[in-house]
Amino acid sequence: MNVDPADIAYVPTTGVRKVHETPLVDATPHSLEGYGRLVDEPRTFPIEIMRWPAQGWRPIDKNSGDQGGVTEGLFEFWWKGEVLYARNNAVGDSYLFGWSNWPEEAAESENPARLRTRALVWRANYHPDGGQLFYPVNGQSFVVPLALPGDDISPEKFVSFHCDGRQGLYIHPNIWHGALVPFDDQATFLDRQGRVHARVSVDFPKEFGCYLGVPIPKPEA
C-alpha cells in the first residue's frame, strides 16, 4: 500500500529524542472499565451518539442534535518498513501515525533490519460526538493506547491495551486514543463511528517534548 504525502491529514511533529513508555495490559472486560468494551458482533453493536451541546441557556430541542448517525468502512493500517501509515475509509482520511525507530532514522524498506518492538506515536485524539468501534477483519492482534476523558491530558495518563484479535474494541465518546498498532505488516479493521467525526487532539512532541511509546508484543503461536 502507498499513500500520497499530500493526502496525510496531519503533518507529524518530530525532532525530539525522548519517549514516554506506556504500561501494557491485556484488554479484558475488567481492564476496559471506563474506556469501552470488547465486541463480538460488530455489525449490531450500538454506537453511542452524543447530542450537540447547547451554546447558551436555551436547551437543544428534543429529537434533534444527535441525528448524524453512524458511518462505517474499512480502517487499513500498514507498516512500510519502520513507518506506520493508515487510511480510514469511513471518513476518507489518511495518516502517518508513528514509527518503530526515531523518525529521522526510520527506513521505509519492505524488510526492516530490526524487529519492531514498539511504536513511537506522535499524536492522539478523542471524539466528543460519538463512540468508535474497531473490529479486526482477519483476527489480527493489535495494541492501542487509551486515556480517560479530560482535556488536561499528559503522556502519563495513557495505558496501552493489547487486543488478541479474537474480538473487536469499542471505545466510548471522549476517550483519548492513539493509533492502533498491529504486529503484522498490515491489518484491516471494520470501523464504525459517529458520522460527525469531531476530533480533539494532543501533539506529544510539541506539548511534552516526547513520543508516546507503545509496546508491540509478539503474538502467541
C-alpha positions as CSV (number, residue, x, y, z in Angstrom):
1,M,0.0,0.0,0.0
2,N,1.1,3.6,-0.6
3,V,-0.1,7.0,0.4
4,D,0.5,10.3,-1.2
5,P,2.1,12.7,1.3
6,A,-0.3,15.4,0.2
7,D,-3.2,13.2,1.4
8,I,-1.9,12.9,5.0
9,A,-4.5,14.6,7.3
10,Y,-1.9,15.9,9.8
11,V,1.8,16.6,9.3
12,P,3.7,14.8,12.0
13,T,5.7,16.7,14.6
14,T,9.2,15.3,15.1
15,G,12.6,16.4,16.3
16,V,12.6,15.1,19.9
17,R,14.6,12.3,21.4
18,K,12.5,11.4,24.4
19,V,9.9,8.6,24.8
20,H,7.3,8.1,27.5
21,E,6.8,4.3,27.7
22,T,3.2,3.3,28.3
23,P,2.3,0.3,30.5
24,L,0.9,-2.6,28.6
25,V,-2.2,-4.5,29.9
26,D,-4.4,-7.2,28.3
27,A,-7.8,-5.9,27.1
28,T,-10.4,-7.5,29.3
29,P,-13.9,-6.5,30.4
30,H,-12.3,-5.5,33.8
31,S,-9.3,-3.6,32.5
32,L,-11.5,-1.7,30.0
33,E,-14.0,-0.4,32.5
34,G,-14.5,3.3,31.9
35,Y,-12.8,3.1,28.5
36,G,-15.0,0.8,26.5
37,R,-15.8,-2.8,25.8
38,L,-14.8,-5.9,23.9
39,V,-17.1,-6.7,21.0
40,D,-18.2,-10.0,19.4
41,E,-20.8,-8.7,16.9
42,P,-19.6,-5.5,15.3
43,R,-22.4,-5.0,12.8
44,T,-25.1,-4.9,15.5
45,F,-23.2,-3.3,18.4
46,P,-24.7,0.1,19.3
47,I,-22.5,3.2,18.7
48,E,-23.1,6.0,21.2
49,I,-24.0,9.3,19.6
50,M,-23.8,12.4,21.7
51,R,-26.3,15.3,21.5
52,W,-24.9,18.6,20.1
53,P,-24.1,20.8,23.1
54,A,-26.3,23.9,23.8
55,Q,-24.5,27.2,23.3
56,G,-26.4,29.1,26.0
57,W,-29.2,28.8,28.4
58,R,-31.7,27.6,25.8
59,P,-31.6,23.8,25.5
60,I,-31.3,21.8,22.3
61,D,-34.7,20.7,21.1
62,K,-35.7,17.1,21.9
63,N,-35.2,14.7,19.0
64,S,-32.5,16.9,17.5
65,G,-28.8,17.4,17.7
66,D,-28.0,13.7,17.5
67,Q,-29.2,12.7,14.1
68,G,-25.9,12.5,12.2
69,G,-25.9,8.8,12.7
70,V,-23.1,6.3,12.2
71,T,-20.6,5.9,9.4
72,E,-18.6,2.8,8.7
73,G,-15.8,1.5,6.5
74,L,-12.5,-0.3,6.5
75,F,-9.7,1.2,8.5
76,E,-6.4,0.0,7.0
77,F,-3.1,0.1,8.8
78,W,0.2,-0.9,7.3
79,W,3.8,-0.8,8.2
80,K,6.1,0.4,5.4
81,G,9.3,-0.7,7.0
82,E,9.6,1.3,10.2
83,V,6.8,3.8,9.4
84,L,3.1,3.2,10.4
85,Y,0.5,4.5,7.9
86,A,-3.2,4.2,7.9
87,R,-6.3,5.1,5.9
88,N,-9.8,5.4,7.4
89,N,-12.2,4.8,4.5
90,A,-15.2,5.6,6.8
91,V,-14.2,9.2,6.8
92,G,-11.8,9.5,3.9
93,D,-8.6,10.4,5.8
94,S,-5.0,9.1,5.6
95,Y,-2.5,9.3,8.4
96,L,1.2,8.8,9.3
97,F,0.7,7.6,12.9
98,G,4.2,6.7,14.1
99,W,7.5,4.9,13.7
100,S,9.3,1.9,15.2
101,N,12.6,3.9,15.1
102,W,13.4,7.6,15.5
103,P,11.6,9.3,12.7
104,E,14.8,10.8,11.3
105,E,16.3,7.3,11.0
106,A,13.2,5.3,10.2
107,A,13.5,3.3,6.9
108,E,10.6,2.6,4.6
109,S,12.1,-0.5,3.2
110,E,9.9,-3.5,2.8
111,N,12.2,-5.6,5.1
112,P,13.3,-3.6,8.1
113,A,16.6,-4.7,9.7
114,R,15.2,-4.7,13.2
115,L,12.2,-6.4,14.7
116,R,9.5,-3.9,15.6
117,T,9.2,-3.9,19.4
118,R,7.5,-0.6,20.0
119,A,5.8,2.3,18.1
120,L,6.6,5.9,18.7
121,V,3.3,7.7,18.4
122,W,3.2,11.4,17.9
123,R,-0.5,12.3,18.5
124,A,-3.8,11.1,20.0
125,N,-7.3,12.4,19.9
126,Y,-10.9,11.9,21.1
127,H,-14.3,12.2,19.6
128,P,-16.8,14.2,21.5
129,D,-19.6,13.4,19.1
130,G,-19.7,9.6,19.5
131,G,-18.0,6.3,20.2
132,Q,-15.8,4.3,17.9
133,L,-15.6,0.5,17.2
134,F,-12.6,-1.3,15.7
135,Y,-13.0,-4.9,14.6
136,P,-10.1,-6.9,13.2
137,V,-11.3,-8.4,9.9
138,N,-8.7,-11.1,9.8
139,G,-8.4,-11.7,13.5
140,Q,-5.0,-9.9,13.9
141,S,-3.7,-8.8,17.3
142,F,-3.1,-5.1,17.9
143,V,-2.2,-2.6,20.7
144,V,-3.9,0.8,21.3
145,P,-3.0,3.5,23.8
146,L,-6.0,4.9,25.7
147,A,-6.7,7.5,28.3
148,L,-9.8,8.6,30.2
149,P,-11.6,11.8,29.3
150,G,-10.3,15.2,30.2
151,D,-8.5,18.0,28.3
152,D,-5.7,18.2,30.9
153,I,-4.1,15.2,29.3
154,S,-0.5,14.1,29.6
155,P,1.5,11.1,28.4
156,E,1.5,9.5,31.9
157,K,-2.3,9.1,31.7
158,F,-2.1,6.7,28.8
159,V,-2.3,2.9,29.1
160,S,-1.7,0.6,26.1
161,F,-4.2,-2.2,25.7
162,H,-3.3,-5.4,24.0
163,C,-6.1,-7.0,22.0
164,D,-5.6,-10.5,20.8
165,G,-7.7,-10.2,17.7
166,R,-10.5,-12.6,18.7
167,Q,-12.8,-9.7,19.5
168,G,-13.2,-6.1,18.5
169,L,-12.7,-3.0,20.7
170,Y,-15.3,-0.3,21.3
171,I,-14.3,3.0,23.0
172,H,-16.8,5.4,24.5
173,P,-17.1,9.1,23.4
174,N,-14.4,11.4,24.7
175,I,-11.9,8.5,25.3
176,W,-8.4,9.5,24.2
177,H,-6.9,7.1,21.7
178,G,-3.7,6.8,19.7
179,A,-3.1,4.7,16.7
180,L,-4.0,1.0,16.5
181,V,-0.6,-0.6,16.3
182,P,-0.6,-4.1,14.6
183,F,2.2,-6.6,15.0
184,D,1.7,-7.8,11.4
185,D,2.9,-5.7,8.4
186,Q,-0.8,-5.0,7.5
187,A,-4.1,-5.2,9.4
188,T,-7.6,-4.2,8.4
189,F,-10.4,-3.2,10.8
190,L,-14.1,-2.7,10.3
191,D,-14.5,0.9,11.7
192,R,-17.9,2.2,12.9
193,Q,-18.2,5.7,14.5
194,G,-20.2,8.9,14.7
195,R,-20.6,10.5,11.2
196,V,-19.8,14.0,12.5
197,H,-16.3,12.8,13.4
198,A,-15.2,15.7,15.5
199,R,-11.6,15.4,16.8
200,V,-9.8,17.0,19.7
201,S,-6.1,16.2,19.6
202,V,-2.8,16.2,21.6
203,D,0.6,16.6,19.9
204,F,3.1,14.8,22.2
205,P,6.4,16.2,20.8
206,K,5.0,19.8,20.6
207,E,3.3,19.8,24.0
208,F,5.5,17.4,26.1
209,G,8.8,17.1,24.2
210,C,8.3,13.3,23.7
211,Y,6.7,10.5,21.8
212,L,4.3,8.0,23.3
213,G,5.9,4.6,23.4
214,V,3.5,1.8,22.6
215,P,4.9,-1.8,23.1
216,I,4.4,-4.3,20.3
217,P,4.2,-7.8,21.8
218,K,4.8,-10.7,19.5
219,P,1.5,-12.7,19.1
220,E,1.4,-16.1,20.7
221,A,1.8,-19.0,18.3
